Amino acid sequence: MSAMFRALENPNYRIWAGGAIVSNIGTWMQRVAQDWLVLTVLTDHSGAAVGLTTGLQFLPMLLFGPYGGVLADRYRKRIILMWTQLAMGLTGLAIGLLVVTGTAQLWHAYVAAFCLGVASAVDAPARQAFVSELVGQDNISNAVALNSASFNTARLTGPAIAGVLIAWVGTGPVFLINAASFAAVLVSLFRIRITQAAPVAGTRNKHQVVEGIRYVRRRPDLMLIMVLVGILGAFGMNFPVINSLMATTEFSMGPSEFGLLGSIMAVGTLAGALLAARRSGPRLRFLLGGALGLGFFTILGSLAPSFWTYAAVLVPVGLASITFLNSCNTSIQLSVEAPFRGRVLALYLAVLQGGTALGSPLVGWIGSQFGARWSVASGGIVVLLAGIAAVVAVSRRNRITFRGALRMALGRREPAV
């Protein structure tokens, strides 16, 4: 088997990947349906409402994610995942029935988004750490990249399918399809056979979250990742909000074109994930280069004169964002000891999604008050400045010139650490 797909040699990982791709497609379909429902059905094109919905979905990760990491370090991850997947499926079913019966109100969308976020806060750390149990340390980098490839293959197809279905039958059936898609993950979890021993629960300690934070604070490399992830999550990863505003208010497009934006962006993220699968491990230059590229191309997108120009710019935006995120995730998976891995991954996801939860309402408000282009441009400027600040920090830590660190971030050379 090609080195790009070497993790698929593991039977358990193949089963997991098969269920995940089905569920991922349903998840992306629901994301488009949720934004379109709030933007055009439950409000009169309120970017602030879309931003608040997105924020409510990611806020629980900031509030409860670290405790989800404690659960992932203490208990069997497969059992945790079974319960969280069931909870998310039932939430999708509930909001879908409300929409189909014509009884959905804006607060229903808010509650559903928050409930999905709570389940995800427990699910995400366990799911991320579960990969290492399936494939082992040697193939973690490849498995993380293939997970991203699966997620972004779904991102390529899910929004386009959702756009067509919304235009054809409305948003309700899309929510119901997503609810049904969680069955694929549940079946795969029942079929997987883990031979490793269960985690040792140990003594209950109310300071377990604090221990994880202290662990991160002792690691300058992890602190750099957390700071960058927080800033990029808040200002550079609000694509559902800015794409919905650009498609509707700036270019006067419908649901099919809005869904198409997500699929076009997925071309870049899928390419980035496959490129990462070819690499043997994470490198600092990809992390920094991804941050710089995301800021630059986001600013470029804010200046796009037409819908199709904006859509084309989303390809390098997607490539840069997934390059950055894959580098962060793989660095954590490979460098953090197993007893702390769940908690550190939970903190990483809490910072990423918590930043998105805090930034989404702000980005939506900027779009509503000053126009969609300003919501895109302001986020790109902040991300680019954060990337430059990270290059400065690396240059000081490694005792090299700023120009040398910048050349390294752009892929020309990499200094010794």
C-alpha positions in Angstrom: 0.0 0.0 0.0 1.2 3.5 -0.8 3.0 5.3 2.1 0.3 8.0 1.8 -2.3 5.5 3.0 -0.2 3.2 5.3 -2.5 3.7 8.3 -5.2 1.9 6.4 -3.2 -1.3 6.6 -4.6 -1.6 10.2 -8.0 -3.3 10.1 -9.4 -1.4 13.0 -8.5 1.9 11.4 -10.1 0.9 8.1 -13.4 0.1 10.0 -13.2 3.5 11.8 -12.4 5.4 8.7 -15.4 3.8 6.8 -17.9 4.9 9.4 -16.3 8.3 9.9 -16.6 9.3 6.2 -20.3 8.7 6.2 -20.9 10.7 9.4 -18.6 13.5 8.2 -20.6 14.0 5.1 -23.8 14.2 7.2 -22.1 16.7 9.6 -21.1 19.0 6.7 -24.6 18.8 5.3 -26.1 19.9 8.6 -23.6 22.7 9.0 -24.8 24.2 5.8 -28.4 23.6 6.6 -28.1 25.1 10.1 -26.5 28.3 8.7 -29.1 28.6 5.9 -32.0 27.9 8.3 -30.9 30.7 10.7 -29.9 33.1 8.0 -32.9 32.9 5.7 -35.7 31.1 7.4 -35.6 32.1 11.1 -34.1 35.6 10.6 -33.9 38.2 7.8 -30.3 37.6 6.8 -28.9 38.3 10.3 -25.1 37.7 10.3 -25.1 38.2 14.1 -27.6 35.4 14.6 -25.5 33.0 12.4 -22.4 34.0 14.4 -24.2 33.4 17.7 -25.4 30.0 16.5 -21.9 29.1 15.6 -20.6 30.5 18.8 -23.1 28.4 20.9 -22.0 25.3 19.1 -18.3 25.8 19.9 -18.6 27.5 23.4 -19.1 24.2 25.3 -15.7 23.0 24.1 -14.2 26.0 25.9 -16.3 25.4 29.0 -16.3 21.6 29.2 -13.6 20.4 26.8 -10.9 20.1 29.4 -13.1 17.8 31.5 -13.8 15.8 28.4 -10.0 15.3 28.2 -10.0 14.0 31.8 -12.7 11.4 30.8 -10.6 10.4 27.8 -7.6 9.8 30.0 -9.5 7.8 32.6 -12.0 5.6 30.7 -12.4 3.6 27.5 -12.5 5.9 24.6 -14.6 3.6 22.5 -17.5 3.6 25.1 -17.3 7.4 25.4 -17.6 7.7 21.7 -20.6 5.4 21.5 -22.6 7.6 23.9 -21.5 10.9 22.4 -22.3 9.8 18.8 -25.8 8.7 20.0 -26.4 12.0 21.7 -25.4 14.0 18.6 -27.6 11.8 16.4 -30.6 12.4 18.6 -30.0 16.2 18.6 -30.0 16.2 14.8 -33.2 14.2 14.8 -34.9 16.6 17.2 -34.1 19.8 15.3 -34.9 18.0 12.0 -38.4 17.1 13.1 -39.0 20.6 14.4 -38.0 22.1 11.0 -40.0 19.5 9.0 -43.1 20.1 11.0 -42.8 23.9 10.6 -42.5 24.5 14.4 -38.8 25.5 14.6 -38.0 28.8 16.1 -34.7 30.7 16.5 -34.2 29.6 20.1 -34.6 25.9 19.0 -31.6 26.4 16.7 -29.6 28.0 19.5 -30.4 25.1 21.9 -29.6 22.4 19.3 -26.3 24.1 18.5 -25.4 24.2 22.2 -26.4 20.6 22.8 -24.3 19.5 19.8 -21.4 21.5 21.3 -21.7 19.8 24.7 -21.6 16.3 23.1 -18.7 17.4 21.0 -16.8 18.6 24.0 -16.8 15.1 25.4 -16.5 13.4 22.0 -13.6 15.3 20.4 -10.8 14.6 22.9 -11.6 10.9 23.1 -11.9 10.7 19.2 -8.6 12.5 18.7 -6.7 10.3 21.3 -8.5 7.1 20.0 -6.5 7.3 16.8 -3.3 6.4 18.6 -4.9 3.4 20.1 -5.9 2.2 16.7 -2.6 2.7 14.8 0.2 3.1 17.3 2.9 5.8 17.5 4.6 4.9 14.2 1.5 5.8 12.1 -0.1 8.6 14.1 1.1 11.3 11.7 -0.3 9.5 8.7 -3.6 8.6 10.5 -4.1 12.2 11.6 -3.6 13.3 8.0 -6.0 10.7 6.7 -8.6 11.7 9.2 -8.3 15.2 7.8 -8.5 13.9 4.3 -11.7 12.0 5.2 -13.1 15.1 6.9 -12.3 17.3 3.9 -13.6 14.8 1.4 -16.9 15.1 3.2 -16.4 18.8 3.2 -16.0 18.6 -0.6 -19.2 16.7 -1.1 -21.5 17.5 1.9 -22.1 21.2 1.3 -22.8 20.7 -2.4 -25.3 17.9 -1.6 -26.8 20.1 1.1 -27.2 23.1 -1.2 -29.0 21.0 -3.8 -31.3 19.4 -1.2 -32.1 22.7 0.5 -33.1 24.2 -2.8 -35.2 21.1 -3.6 -36.8 20.0 -0.3 -35.7 22.5 2.3 -33.5 22.3 5.4 -35.5 19.8 7.5 -34.6 16.6 5.6 -30.9 17.6 5.7 -30.9 17.5 9.5 -32.7 14.1 9.4 -30.1 12.7 7.0 -27.3 13.8 9.3 -29.0 12.2 12.3 -29.1 8.9 10.4 -25.4 9.2 9.4 -24.3 8.7 13.0 -25.4 5.1 12.7 -22.4 4.4 10.6 -20.0 5.5 13.3 -21.9 3.5 15.9 -21.7 0.3 13.8 -18.0 0.8 13.2 -17.3 1.3 17.0 -19.2 -2.0 17.7 -17.0 -3.8 15.1 -13.6 -2.5 16.2 -11.7 -4.8 18.5 -9.1 -3.1 20.8 -6.6 -5.5 22.4 -4.9 -2.9 24.5 -5.7 -2.7 28.2 -8.2 -0.1 29.4 -6.7 3.1 30.9 -6.0 2.9 34.6 -8.6 5.1 36.3 -6.4 5.9 39.3 -7.4 8.2 42.1 -10.0 10.8 41.4 -8.4 14.2 41.5 -10.2 17.5 41.2 -6.9 19.0 40.0 -6.6 16.8 36.9 -7.5 19.7 34.6 -5.0 22.0 36.3 -2.3 19.3 35.9 -2.9 19.3 32.2 -2.7 23.1 32.1 0.6 23.0 34.0 2.0 20.4 31.7 1.3 22.7 28.7 2.7 25.8 30.5 6.0 23.9 31.0 6.3 23.3 27.2 7.1 26.5 25.1 6.3 24.5 21.9 2.8 23.7 23.2 2.3 27.3 24.4 3.1 28.6 20.9 0.6 26.2 19.4 -2.1 27.2 21.9 -1.7 30.9 21.4 -1.7 30.7 17.6 -4.7 28.3 17.6 -6.7 30.6 19.9 -6.1 33.6 17.6 -6.7 31.7 14.4 -9.7 30.0 15.8 -11.3 33.3 16.8 -10.5 35.3 13.7 -9.5 33.0 10.9 -11.7 29.9 11.1 -15.2 31.4 11.0 -15.8 30.2 7.4 -19.5 29.4 7.9 -20.2 32.9 9.0 -18.2 34.8 6.4 -19.1 32.5 3.5 -22.8 32.9 4.3 -22.5 36.6 4.4 -20.4 36.9 1.3 -22.7 34.6 -0.7 -25.9 36.3 0.3 -25.3 39.9 1.1 -22.3 40.6 -1.1 -22.9 38.4 -4.2 -26.7 37.8 -3.9 -26.5 34.1 -4.3 -28.7 31.2 -3.2 -28.3 28.0 -1.1 -26.7 26.0 -4.0 -23.9 28.6 -4.4 -23.5 28.9 -0.7 -23.0 25.1 -0.4 -20.7 25.3 -3.4 -18.3 27.6 -1.5 -17.8 25.0 1.2 -17.1 22.3 -1.5 -14.6 24.6 -3.3 -12.8 25.4 -0.1 -12.6 21.6 0.6 -10.5 21.2 -2.6 -7.8 23.1 -0.8 -8.2 21.4 2.6 -8.3 17.9 1.0 -5.1 18.7 -1.0 -3.4 19.9 2.2 -4.5 16.8 4.1 -3.1 14.5 1.4 0.2 16.4 1.3 0.4 16.0 5.1 -0.2 12.2 4.7 3.0 12.0 2.6 5.1 13.6 5.3 6.8 11.5 8.0 6.0 14.0 10.8 5.2 17.6 11.7 7.5 20.5 11.0 7.6 24.0 12.4 7.8 25.6 9.0 4.4 24.1 8.0 2.8 25.4 11.2 4.1 28.9 10.7 3.7 28.9 6.9 0.1 27.8 7.3 -0.7 30.7 9.7 0.9 33.3 7.4 -0.8 31.8 4.3 -4.2 31.8 5.9 -3.9 35.5 6.8 -2.6 36.5 3.4 -5.2 34.7 1.3 -8.1 35.6 3.6 -7.2 39.3 3.1 -7.0 38.6 -0.7 -10.5 37.0 -0.5 -12.0 40.2 1.0 -10.9 42.0 -2.2 -12.4 39.5 -4.6 -14.5 41.4 -7.2 -16.8 38.5 -8.0 -18.4 35.4 -6.6 -16.2 33.0 -8.6 -13.0 35.0 -7.8 -13.8 34.7 -4.1 -14.5 31.0 -4.5 -11.1 30.5 -6.2 -9.3 32.2 -3.4 -10.9 29.8 -0.9 -8.8 26.9 -2.3 -5.5 28.3 -1.0 -7.3 29.5 2.2 -8.3 25.9 2.8 -4.9 24.6 2.0 -3.2 27.0 4.5 -5.8 26.3 7.2 -5.5 22.5 7.1 -1.7 22.7 6.9 -1.6 24.7 10.1 -4.2 22.5 11.9 -2.6 19.2 10.9 0.8 20.4 12.1 -0.6 21.4 15.4 -2.5 18.2 16.0 0.3 15.9 14.9 2.8 17.8 17.0 0.6 17.2 20.1 -0.1 13.5 19.3 3.6 12.7 18.9 5.2 14.8 21.7 2.8 14.5 24.6 3.0 11.5 27.0 0.0 9.1 26.9 -1.2 9.9 30.5 -1.6 13.6 29.5 -2.6 13.2 25.8 -6.4 13.4 26.3 -6.2 16.5 28.5 -3.7 18.3 26.2 -5.8 17.5 23.1 -8.8 18.7 25.0 -7.1 22.0 25.9 -6.1 22.3 22.2 -9.6 21.8 21.0 -11.0 24.0 23.7 -8.7 26.9 22.7 -9.5 26.3 18.9 -13.3 25.9 19.2 -13.6 28.3 22.2 -11.8 30.9 20.1 -14.3 30.3 17.3 -17.2 30.5 19.8 -15.9 33.9 21.0 -15.0 35.2 17.5 -18.0 34.1 15.5 -20.5 36.6 17.0 -17.9 39.4 16.6 -17.2 38.5 13.0 -21.0 38.2 12.3 -21.6 41.7 13.9 -18.8 43.3 11.8 -20.4 41.8 8.7 -23.8 43.1 9.7 -22.6 46.6 10.6 -19.8 47.3 8.1 -20.4 44.7 5.4 -19.3 41.2 4.6 -15.9 42.2 3.1 -14.9 43.9 6.4 -15.7 40.7 8.4 -13.3 38.8 6.0 -10.6 41.4 5.9 -10.5 42.1 9.6 -10.0 38.4 10.4 -7.3 38.1 7.8 -5.4 41.0 9.1 -5.4 39.7 12.7 -4.3 36.2 11.5 -1.5 37.6 9.4 -0.2 39.7 12.3 -0.3 36.7 14.6 1.7 34.7 12.1 4.3 37.4 11.9 4.5 37.6 15.7 5.0 33.8 15.9 7.9 34.1 13.4 9.4 36.8 15.7 9.0 34.5 18.7 10.7 31.6 16.9 13.5 33.7 15.7 14.3 34.8 19.3 13.9 31.3 20.7 16.2 29.8 18.1 18.6 32.8 18.1 18.3 33.4 14.4 17.4 36.5 12.4 13.8 37.4 11.7 14.5 37.0 8.0 15.9 33.5 8.6 12.8 32.5 10.5 10.6 34.0 7.8 12.5 32.1 5.1 12.0 28.9 7.2 8.2 29.6 7.5 8.0 30.0 3.8 9.7 26.6 3.2 13.1 27.6 2.1 15.0 26.3 5.1 14.5 25.2 8.7 16.8 26.1 11.6 17.9 23.6 14.1 15.8 23.6 17.3 
